[in-house]
């Protein structure tokens, strides 16, 4: 959903969904002991979204 929102130039709507996905993947890592296979891709997408939105927020 977040990728669709971003692709349709609705970055402000996509950002909280991507952030939540990262939180879920972080919980997975803490509980299972290794990163989820899709974590890296979601993290890269989130960072790209932040850059596109002009955020100076640290990663």
N, C-alpha and C positions, 0 to 999 in steps of 0.2 A: 504494500500500500504506500509506504513512504517513497519508494522509487517512482511509483506512478505520480505521486504528488510532485515530486521534484521534477520529473520529466514534463509536467504540465505547468511548470513555473509557479508552483505553490510551496516554495521552500519553507516558509514560516509554518505551514501545516505539517510538512514532512519532518521537521527537526524533532519535535517531541516523540514521534513514532520511532525514529532512528535511535534517539537517546534511550528510549525504553527497551528497544531490541538489544542495545549494548548492555544495559543493566541485566537483562535476562541472561545473556551470554556470560556475563561476569558471575552471576549466581551459579550457572552451570559449571563454570571453571572451579569455583570455590567448593561446590558440592561433589563434583566428579573427580577433580584433581588434574584436569587437563582442559585446554581450550576447546570450545565447540568448533567443528570444522568450518563453519561459516563466519566465525568471529572476525577473522582478518579482513574479509571482504566487506562486512558491515562496517567495521572500523574505518576502512579506507573510504567507503562511501560517505560516512558521517564527517570525516575530515574534509572531504571535497565539498560537501554541503556547507560546512562552516566557512571554508574559504570563499565559496560562491556568495555567501551571505555577508562576507566581510567581517567575520567574527575574529576577535583577537583572543578568544578564550583558549587557554592551554589545553592540549590534548591529553 
